[in-house]
């Protein structure tokens, strides 16, 4: 960008590039000094050097839960479906503080397998695996639950306790309003540059480089240097690997600005080298690499597993050969940004081997401090554009001061919020009720009559035991064992509970219905009537229990036998009628064939008559199969004729 003096009102009307800031803004830049770190504003203006609106101003939306801002609604919708947003939603339900992008990526990186993103929803099938974010998020939630509370506290509270630093460093200037702040990713600064407030401002000034300006139909021109002592632009190495996809790029801090005839500018990064490739290493529809599956369950012996193992070895060789070819450029790069989640991916890049290029002890190594998608060249360009653009945020100092005061008070009383998050202690009686509930429900679902009766007897449990509210079954509909047995159509359990255990059939559920009303088949309803016959009318108020008149076991067996006999007779009658119809049809056809005149030879029968003869006596399934074969033969004949003609 040119070093000519600009109107302060116009400074924020165009995207700001970290490595090419206006000279007057750079001269008045200072680090924002507060006692606590600034929380992410609810709304930010993220200015992208490669994206301008009609008036030059960039607009955005944001997610206050995840502390992420977006340039358009499409990016916001993608974020809502992302693992980062879904994790923070589940974390908030559990009473934990949400994680920002940098913290989430760091936490995911500590798991065994990565959450491989995708360019679109349909790209997962192309990658050869199926999304399984739920399993990964559950594992992360369980792991995070074991961490100490200060690690998941609010950024302001974490600052007071010396916890992790915020991913964005905020600056201010006398040329911009006092409520407006400029943010730069902390990852762009080296460890030495991050020591002290003044060091960051000085380092930012030293990072300024020339940008190549290209005019339409004109030769390239070099813009004046914005107070930069360096003669050569620094280089940055970016690398992503996951799900069998790999992409790497070496990009220069000196970008290229294209100006068209109307004067509009379009900034593009200067890519020195790039490479991306893909190998099939992910288990289709199951997720995870083949090596991870072998380590967990043992080596599989299928053709697909052998192919995936070969591709993993080939991918490792290709990546390491590429890094060796780029060794000189990587060694001279200012910083190395790497996204490699999962033990397999980290081993490929950082595992000890001959000619190793990337080393985990390298102080230039940085993780990408925001969520990324599938490893592609386009995603690398998007990541560098996000890293190199200045974030413009506006928030009220009064609100910020109030937030700081609130979290300072919480930090002074750490035991109070922790006690509020503790679950209420469960009494011994509740533990026993929960245990009995799970055991009884399992026995009823499996129709274990002797085991159920023994469980009642050995544990001195009443047959009308009320299930605990933590039960997996809906207790408002099935609050007692008899209700659950009737609802499950377990006739044997119903009869045993009534006649041997002494369960009360008049008890009502939350819907004011007795157990008999939940029975869904005739054998279960007959079990209630048999119990009424065996126990007698005086045992219970059977009318209140909605149980019909009593029936003995002999009557039920006799009725069942009559029903079976009637069904068998009906089936036999149907078969006789079908056989008689076929005999009549055969006799009619034979009579027509015996006629000396008017007899239709088989060669003169219509196609419909021939099809009718072929399918006579066949089942519907056989007719469908024959029709498919006939159509296939007709299609083959048409193709043969077309080829011959």
Buried (B, 14 or more C-beta within 10 A) or exposed (E): BEBEEBEBEEBBBBBBBBBBBBBBBBBBBEBBEBEBBBBBBBBBBBBBBBBBEEEBBBEBBBBEEBBBBBBEEEBBEBBEEBBBBBBBBBBEEEEBBBBBBBBBBBBBBEBBBBBBBBBEEEBBEEBBBEBBBEEBBEBBBEEBEEEEEBBBBBBBBBBBEEBBBBBBBBBBBEBBEEEBBBBBBBBBBBEEBBEEEEBBBEBBBBBBBBBBBBBEEEEEEEBEBBEBEEEEBBBBBBBBBBBBBBBBBBBBBBBBBBBEEEEEBBBBBBBBBBBBBBBBBBBEEEBBBBBBBBEEEEEBEEEEBEBBBBBBEEBBEBBBEBBEEBEEEBEEBBBBBBBBBBBBBBBBBBBEEEEBBBEEEBEBBBBBBBBBBBBBBEBBBBBBBBBBBBBBBBBEEEEBEEBBEEBBEBBEEBEEBEEEEEEEEEEEEBEEBBEBBBBBBEBBBEBBBEEBBEBBEEEEBEBBBEBBEEBEBEBEBBBBBBBBBBBBBBBBBBBBBBBBBBBBBBBBBEEEBBBBBBBEEBBBBBBBBBBBBBBEEEBBEBEEBBBEEBBEEEBBEEEEEEEEEEEEEEEEEEEEEEEEEEEEEEEEEEEEEEEEEEEEEEEEEEEEEEBEEEBEEEEEEEBEEBEEEEEEEEEEEEEEEEEEE
